[in-house]
C-alpha cells in the first residue's frame, strides 16, 4: 500500500512535532535510567527513578511583589496627550443630565439640566451638536460627549 505525496503531507507532517517530542522524552528517560546505574537497567521501573528524583518535602510560599516592576516605573501612557492630562487635572466640570428629547418634523429639542435647547444652541459651558432619539451629542472644551436619556426607574 503506497501513499501519495499529498497524503503524506496531510497525515504525517502535522504529526511530526509530536513524534519528535515523544522520541525525545523516550531518549531522555533512557539516559536517566542508565546514568548512575550499573548492570542491567531493564529491571528498573521508570516510576521508581522519577520518584527518587522528587524532593521529600515541598514548601509553597506565596509570590510576594515588593514595589513597582522596574520596566513600568517611569513609563508614561503613550495614548494620553499633554492636553488630555491638563483636562483631567483641571477642575471637575458640572454634571449634565438629559431628561427629555422632543423630535418632530420641524424641531429637535432636548432638556438638559431643566432647560430646553435646540441643535446648534449654546448652553453655559457646552454646545448642542446633535439630537438623536435617545442621546444628545454636546461639545465641551473642544471635545465631544454623549448624553444619554435618563430613565426614571
Secondary structure, 3 states (H helix, E strand, C coil): CCCCHHHHHHHCHHHHHHHHHHHHHHHHHHHHHHCCCCCCCCCCCHHHHHHHHCCCCCCCCCCCCCCCCHHHCCCCCCCCCHHHHHHHHCCCCCCCCEEEEEECCCCEEEEECCEEEECCCECCCCEEEEECCCEEEEEECCEEEEEECCCCC
